[in-house]
Amino acid sequence: MSFSRIRGTGGYLPERIITNHDLERMVDTSDQWIRERTGISERHIAAEGELCSDLAAAAARRALTAAAFTGRDIDLVVLATSTPDQIFPSTACLLQERLDIPRNVIAFDIAAACCGFIYALDVADRFIRTGGARRALVIGAETFSRILNWQDRATCVLFGDGAGAVVLEAAEEPGVLATRLHADGRQAALLNVPWGVSQGYDRLTDNSGKITMRGNEVFKVAVRTMGRLVNETLQANNLSREEVDWLVPHQANIRIMTALARKIGFPMERVIVTADRHANTSAASVPLALDVAVRDGRIQRGQLLLLEAFGAGFTWGSALVRY
């Protein structure tokens, strides 16, 4: 059995930016209200005709370049998204063709909402550990702007579009030290898109295909659940908070991250935060935050990272990574 390590990271954000001041002209809200409750100042929105696969391809190419690989070196593609290009084929398969990845590789999508990248990282790590793959492209990519109700001020201010990617490679020493995944479908009503293809298009109304969320309840569950998850992850690996160099959380909003840091006794100066500029990019948020911190020099080789996310389902998970 071998291990997997992160060889390279990449990220991509669409060019179009919507600021809080732009939203003031769209819904009954204000820059001050949004900043105080979420910490978000702007978000990137995919252009007309710009698809999930376009964002994913751009992030993947940057990760491949950082790893000094090409698509021909990859033998596994795992892509996390809740907003795929098509019902089928998977966006991972569409990406395989665009990146000139060999035709005999494994490629598939994972749907675990905002926790999708952590789920995808876990799956790719298991493939590599058991010899099923040598080099994996793991991506989180979302075009959440396509499932937002832009008249709902409770949700439209929270989300943005983007993609993040990592290249995993088999290694003699572990890079991905441990992962932990959980789910609880009993609370699905708190955060969901209440329409799906199998319900039939005759049941699709103007807003039934849009995100609905009971924000206060989600906030409470997220902070409580993620606090337990962080403690569970550290205890399972006989580690203390002081040994973790960086916490890379899902970028839901600043209040959740601040409450989580306070709950687990982790200083905010060691928490990677990008929500102010990216908003919540769902499955893309953790790999985007990771890539930003790698490229600006905060995250260095050899440091210990704790990645964690919480999403609709509910799904939640963590990854302990020696970068």
N, C-alpha and C positions, 0 to 999 in steps of 0.2 A: 504493500500500500504506500502510495506517495501522498504528498500534501499539495495544497494550492497556495499561491501567493499572488498579490496584485502586481502585475508587471507595468500597467499604465492606466491612466484615467483620462476621461474626456467629457466635455459638456457642450451643450448648445442651447441658446436662447433665441427665439425669433426676434427680428429687428423691431417690430412694432411694439411700442410701450404705451400702456394706459396708466396714467398717474391717478392719484386720489382726486386731484382737481378735475381731471377728465370725468371721473365718476360722479362728481358733484353735479355735472350737467346732465347726467343720465338717470340718476335715482335720488331719492331723498336721503342724502348722507352728506358728510363733510370730511375734509382731510383730517381735522382734529379728531373726529369720532373714530375714524378708521385707525389712525395711528395709536390712539389711546387704548383701543380694544384689541388690536392685532399686531401693531408694530410695523405694518406694511405701508410702504409709500408708493410703490409702483409694481407692475407686473407685465410680463411679456406675453403677447398674444399672436398666435399663428396667423399669417396672412391668408387671404382667400386663396384656396387651392393648395395651401401648404399643409401636408398631411403628417400624421404621426410618424410614418416611415421616413419622411424628409428630415424631421428633427432627430430621429434615431440614427439615421445614416451619418449626419454631421457629427454627432457626439461620438459615434463608433469610430469614424475616421480619425478623430483627434486622439482617441484612446489607443488605436492601433499605431499611430505615429509616435505617441509617447512610449509605447512598448517596443518600438522599432520592428514592428511586424506589418504584414499586409493581410488582406483577407484570405489569401492562399494558405496562411499559417494556422487558420482557425478550424477546429473540428467540432465545435459546439456553439450554438447561439441560443440563449435564453433571454427572451424579451418580456418585461413586465409592463402591462398597460391595461387601462380600462377603456381606452378610446382608440381601438385599432382602426386601420384603414378600411378593412372589409370584415364581413363575418368570417369568410375564409377565402383564400388561404391565410394563414397566420401572418402577422406583420413581420415576424422573425424570418419566415420563408421569403417574403418580398425583399427583406433586407439582405438575405443571403445572396440573392441574384444581383443586387445592386453593388455589393461590396466584393464581388468576384470570389466568394467563398466556395470551396469545392462542393460539387453537387451531391456527394455521398455523406455529408455531415448531418448531424442532428440539429434540428431547428424547430422551436416551438415557443408559443406565448404562455404567459402566466397571468391570471387575473386575481389579484389579492388587494386591489385598491391601493391606498397609500403605502401599504406594507409590501407591495409587489416586488420591489428591488431586493429586500431582505430575503423574501421567499426565493427569488431567482438566484441570488448569491448562494443560498443554502443548497439548492438543487445542483448548481454548477460545481460547487465544492465537492459534493458527494460523487458526481460523475468522475471528477479528477482523482479523488481519493481511491475509488474502486477501479481505476484503470479504463473507464469508459470514454475518457477524453484526455487530451494533453493540454490544449489551449482553448479557453472558452471566452466568448464575448458575452458579457452580461450587461443588459441595458434596461433602464427605466425611461419610458417616453410617454408623454401625455399631451393631448390637445383638449384640455378640460374646458376651454372657452366654448367648445361645440356643444357641451351639455350643461351650460349655465343658463339660468333664467336671468337675463340682464335687467329685469324689473324687480328682482328680489334682492333688496339691499343686504339681507342677512348672509347671502352666499356669494353674490357676484363680486364682492370686494375681496374675497378670500383667496381666489384661485388664479393661476396663470398656467402658461404652456412652457414646455421645455423638455430636455432629454439629458441624461447622464449615462456614462458607460464606464466599465472597467474591463480590462483584459486579465483573465486569470491564467496562470501557467503552473504546470506541475513542478514541484520543487522538493528537495530533500528535507528542508526545514519548513515547518508550518508557517504560513502567513495568515490564513483564515484559521484561527485557533479553535473557535467554537461558534455554533449558531443555536438559537432557540426560537421555535415558532409556536404560535398558538392561534386559536380561533374560537369565536363564540357567536353562532348564528342566531341565538335567542334575542339579540338586541339589534337585529337588522333594521328595524323600523326607525331607529334614531338617525341613520345616515344612509341614504340610498337614492338610486334612480328608479322610480316605481314602475317603469315599463321595460319590457324586453321583447325580443323578436318572437319568442314562442307564444306570447300573448296575442299576436296577430296585429297587423297594421290598422285594422278597423278600430282598435282600442287605443291607438296613439292619438293623444290630444296635444294641444299647443305646449303644455308644460309637463306632461306625463313622462317625457323623455329627458327631463332636467333634474339636476341634483336637488334633493330636499334634505334638510338637516335640522335637528333640534339641538341648536348650538350649545346651550347651557348644560344639557345632559351629556352631550358628547365630551365637552370640556372636563366635566367631573370624572367620567369614566376613564378618559385618556390619561389624565394626571395620576389617578389612583393606580391604573393598570401598568403604566410605564414605570412608575416608581417601584412597584413590585418586580417588574421585569429586570430592571437594572440591578436591583439587589440579588435577585435570583441568578442572573448571569455571573456576577462577581463571585458569589458564594460557591457556585458550581465549579468555578475555576480557581478557587482559593486565592482570590485577588482582593485588594483593598481599593477604594476610590483613588487613593493617592498614587497608585501604580498606573492608572489610566491617564495618558497624556491629553487626549482629546475626546470629548463626547460629540458625536456627529448625529444629531437627532433629525427626525422628520420635521420639516419646516412648516408645521401647521399654522402657527402664529407665535408671536413673542411671548404672550401670556402663558401659553402651555409650556413652552421651553423654560421660562423663568420659574414657573411653579414647580416643574419637574426638578430643575436644578436645586431649588430650595428644599424640596422634599427629600432628595437623596444626599444633600450636603455637598453639592458639586459646584465649584466657583464658576460664574458665568464667563469669566475671562478664558476658561478652557472649554467653552461650548462654541462650536462652529455655527454661526448664524448668517443665513442668506435670505430669510423670509422678507426682510425689509425691501429688498430689490427684486426678488423672484416671486414673492407670495407663495402659496401652497401649490406646488407642481406635482402633487400626488406621488406616484411611483418614481418620478424623476428627482424628487427633492433631495434624498440622501446622496445619490451619486453626484448630483450637481454640487451640493455643499462640499462633498469630499474633493471633487475636482478643483473647486475654487480655492480651498485651503491648501491643496497640494501645489497648485500653480503660484499662489502668492507666498509660498515658503513657510507657512505656519506648520504644516504637517511635514515631518522629515522622515526619511528612511529609518527604520528601527523603532519608531514610536508605537505605542500601544493605543489603538483606537477602539471605541465602543460605538457601533452604529445601531440605531434603534428606530422603530417606526410603529405607528398605530393607524389603522385605517378601517374603512367600512367592512362590515362582515359580522361582527368585528374581527379583524385580524391584527395581530401584533407580533413583533419578533425583534431579535437582536443578533448582532454579529460582532464577535471579539476578533480584532484583526491586528496583527503585527505588520505594520506597513514597511 
